[in-house]
Amino acid sequence: MSDAIRPQPGILDIALYEGGAAPSGAMTNAVKLSSNENPFGASDKAKDAYSRAVHQLHRYPSTDHAALRTAIADVHKLDAARVICGVGSDEIIHFLCQAYAGPGDEVLYTEHGFLMYKISALAAGATPVEVPERERTTDVAALLAACNERTKLVFIANPNNPTGTMISAAEVAQLAEGLPPQAILVLDGAYAEYVDGYDGGLSLVEARSNVVMTRTFSKIYGLGGLRIGWGYGPKAIIDVLNRIRGPFNLSNAQLEAAEAAVRDQEFVTRCRTDNARMRAWLAEALAELGVPSDTSLANFVLARFADPAEAEACDAFLREQGLIVRRVSGYKLPNCLRITVGDESSCRRVAHAVAQFKGMR
């Protein structure tokens, strides 16, 4: 290739994103606990809607996503005109960076935050700025201290991935209030549905003009394979994002499955309840084996080992037992393993395998 053909600045600085590993063909009775997927899959209503969509494969989908936006608005009691839908919440994150950050601008995120914040900032030509956390928890004071006249976006996941930790509504409000006037606070609520009674930051979005919320259908709704997400924010910001959104970014099958999923809140409640039960059980079982974790409010626990060598050895042993978890060295947590909360059988298998591992050392 000619030396004159070059990508935009920042593109070659992006390290390729690596998703959670999947079981290999050599594994038997394997369980994937590396991508925070719902062990119960999607609701039957979502599956039925997806099946019916096969009859519309020759039709273009709607460009305005009106039916899905209305369903989201009905369930969450918000303004459908201020909802934007995307290919996972990743695409909404990418839109925000593309629209509001560029060369000379800075995008802030926390040190153990979702890797897509940095990737999307670099793709837009902006400078990603990593801000230290406090014991694996978002540090509002540190974020505000890192802000300056170049700050355009501040991303926090609440609950956070991969730590599972969460800050209070008061702390989030303090962060929004303290940002410089040109900056937008983005509340990534990928795991918001796992927190009983939590609105994902909706009340703050309604109260302010500098806050945007993102959500996903990939986690509790069990639609990770379809890639559907949404965002909610001030009308002026959503209008800007829709100007760069592809008109047919979501297919009929995605739209119809997501609409059915969001209206099936009985399924969501069952999944939340079971996750809370097994999350507490797994965290306690691991703690009794000398493997602590912070209080998680998501659908995973971040298991902490003595050092990176022990974490790596335990990961290898779990794989031998057909248990696929997530190494998080890329999140600067080399002594940790992120373990999705599966069904009861999976959680018990994990605890048993870690006990075996500990007994060998």
N, C-alpha and C positions, 0 to 999 in steps of 0.2 A: 504494500500500500504506500502511496505517496506520502512523504513527510508533511506535505501541505494539508492533508486531510486529517483533521484533529477534532476530537469531541470538545464540548464546552468545558471550561475550567471546573474542576471539582468532580467530574464524572469518573476519571481514572483513580480518584482517591477512595472510591466506594469499594468496600470489601463485600463480596457477594453474600447475600443473606442465606444462612443455612437453617432450614426448618428442622423440626424434631425427627430423629431417625425412625424408620419403620422396620418391622421385623423382616429378616432375610428369609429366603426360601429354605435355608437349612434349619430354621427354628421350628420346633413343634410346640403346640399349645402356647404360642407367644401372646403377650399382652402389650399393646402400645400405650405407654404412659408418658410420652415425651412431648405431646403437642396440646395438652389441655383440652382434649376433646370430650364431649359429653358421652359417658359410657353407655347411655341409653339411646344414643342416636337422636334422630329428629322425631317429632310427634307424628302420630298416625295421620293427623289432619294435614300436616305439611307434606307428608309422603303422598297422600291422595291427590293433593293439589298439583304436585309435581307430575304425577302419572297422567292426570288429565291434560296437562300442558303439551303432551306429545302430539295432540291433535292440532296444535297451532304452530308447529315448527316452521311452517312455510310463511308465517306472518311476522312482520316486523313488530317489535314491542313498542309500547307507548314511549314517547320521548319525555313525558313529564312525570311518570311514575305516580300518577294521581291516586290510584287505588291503594298502593302500598303506603304512600305518604299519609293518606286519610286514615288507614288502619293504625299506623304508628301514632298519629295524633289522637285518635279515639282512645287507645290503650293508655297513653302516657299523659293525656290531657294537655296537649300543646297545640300550637298553630301549624297546621299542615303546610301553609305557605312558606314556613321557615325551616322545613325539613328538606335535606338533600340526600339522595341515595347514591351509593357507589359500590364498586367492586371490593367488598370488604371495607372496614374503616381505614385500611391502608390507603385506599384511593383518596378518601377525604383528607387524610394527612398530607398526601402528595399534592392535592389541589391547594391546600392552605399554603404550603411552601412555595409552590409555583406562582401563586397569586400575590403573596405578601412578602416574600423574601427573595433576595438576589445578591449579586456581587456587592460587597461592602456591608451587608446586613448580617446580623447574628441571630441564630436560633438556639435557644436554651433548652436543655433537658437534663435530667438527673443521671448520676453516674451509673446506676443500674437500670436505667430506663429502657424501653422498647427500642430495638436497634433501628427501626424504620424512621425514627425521628432524625437521626444523623444521616441516614441514607437519603431521605427526601430533601433535607437541607442542602447536602452536597449536590444533588441532582439539579437544584435550583440555582447553584452557584453561590449560595450563602455559606457563612462560616458557622459550623456547629460548635456550640460551647457546652462542655460537660461540667455540671455543677455537683460538688460533693453532696452525698446524702449523710444522714446522721443515723448510724447503726441500721443501715439498709432501709431507711425511711426518708421520704422527701423532707428536705430542710427548707422551709419557707424563707427564713432569714438569709440563708446562703443564696437562694435564687434571686431575692431582691437585691442583694449586694452585688450580684453578677450583672445586673441590668445596667444598660447605659443608653446613649442616644442611638446606638446601632441595633438595639434589640427590637426585633419585629414579632417573634413568636416565642412563647414559653409553653413547652409540652410537659404535662405530668399525667401519669396513669394512676388512677385512684379507684380501686386497689391497684397496686403496682405489679408489673410483671418484669422480672421473675421472683420478686421478693414476697409478694402477697400482702405486704403492709399497706396501711391506709392512713391518711391524715384526716382531721375533722373538717366539718363544713366551715367552722369558724376560721381555721387555718387557710382553707382554700379562699375564703372571702378576703382574708387579710392579704393574700398574694394578689388577687385580682385588684384590690384597692391600691396596692403599692406599686403596680407596674407603671412604667413611663407611658405617656399618652399615646404613643404610636404602636404600642405592643398589644398583641392578642394573647390571652390565656386559652390554651386548648386542653380541655379535660377529657382524657381518653378513658371511656367507661366500658372497655371491652368486658370487664368482669363485674360491672355494676349490678347485674341481675342476681349475683350470688350474695349480695348484702341485703338482708331483709329490711325493707322500709327505706332504702336509699334511692334517691331520684337521679343519681348520676351527675348531679350538679345542675339539674334543670332549674331550680329556683334561682340560682345565681345567674344563669343565662338570661332568665326573664328580667332580672333586676338590673342588669348591666349591659353596656354596649360593647364590651371588650372581651367577652367570654363565648367560646364555642365548645359544644359537647360532641364527642363522637361515640358511636355505639356499634355493635356488631351482632350478626346472626350466627357467627361461627362457634360461639362457646356454648352458652346454656341452651340455645335453640337447636344445636346439633346440625348446623348447615354449613360447616367449614368447607365441605367439598363444593358448595355452590358459590362461595365468595360474595357475600352481601353485607353491606354495612350502611350506616346512615349518620348524618350529622344534624345538629340543630344549633342555631345561633341567630344573631341580629339579622334582620331582613337584608340590610345593605351588604353584609358579608356573604350571606347565602346567595344573593343575586350575583355577586362577583364570581363565586365558585361555579355557579351554573353556566357562566359564560365560557368556562374552559372545560366543562364536563362534556364528554362525548355524548351526542344525542341518544345513542343506542347502547349505552354502557352496560345495561342490564337486560338479560333475555326475558322472554315471557315466562319461562320455567322458573327463573330466579324470582321474578316479581310475584308470581302466584304462590310459590312455596313460602316465601317470606311473609306474604300477607296472611296466609293461613297460620303460619307459625306464631306470629305476633298476637293474633287473636286467640290463640290457645294458651291462655295464661294459667289454666289448671295444670297443664303439663309443666310449665315453668315453675310453678310453686312446688310440685312434686320433686322436680330435679333439684331445686334449691334446698329443700328440706333434707333429701337424702345426701346431698353433697355435704351439708353442714354436719350431719351425723357422722359420716365416714371420715371427713376431714379431721374432726376432733379425735376420733378413734385412732387414725393413722398417726397424727402428730404425737399423741400420748404414747402410743406403742413404740414409736421411734425414740422418743425422749427417754423412755425406760431402758432402751438399749444404748444410751449415751450418744444419741444423735439428735441434738436439739433443732428447733426451728422457731422462727418468729411467728407470732399469731397471724395466721393467714385468713384473709377474708375473700379469697378467690377459690378456684377449684383445683388447687395444687398446694403442696407444701415445699418449702425450700430447705432441704435437709442439709445441715452443716456438719462436716467431718473435721477431724483434727488438723488435717493439712491436705494439699492437693493430691499427694500420693495416695492417701487413704480413700479420698473421693473417687479417684481413677480406678483403684483396685476394687472398690465396691461396685462401681458401674460395670466393670468387666465381669464380676461375679454375678450380678443381676442379669446380665445378658446371657450368661451360661444357663441361667434358670428360665430364660425366655421372657424376661422383664425388661422392657425398653424404656429408660428414663432419659432425662435431658441433662447433659453436661452444660454448664453455664460459664465456662471460662471466658467466652466471648463477651459476657456481661461483667467481667472482672470479679467473678466469684468462683475461682478455681477450686476452692475447698468445698463446693456445694454441688448437690444434685437436685434438680427440680423434678418433683414426682407428682404427676397428675393424680387427683383423687378419682379412682375408678369405682367400679361397683364393689360390693362387700368382699366378694371372692378375690378380686385383684388386690385390694388393700391388705387382706390377710396374707396373700402370697408374698407381697412386698415385705411385710413385717417379718414373716417367717424367714425369708431369704436374707434379710439384713441381720437377723439373729444368728443365722448360720455363719454368715460372713464374720460377724464380730467374734463368734466362738472359735474361729480358726486363727485369730490373731493373737 
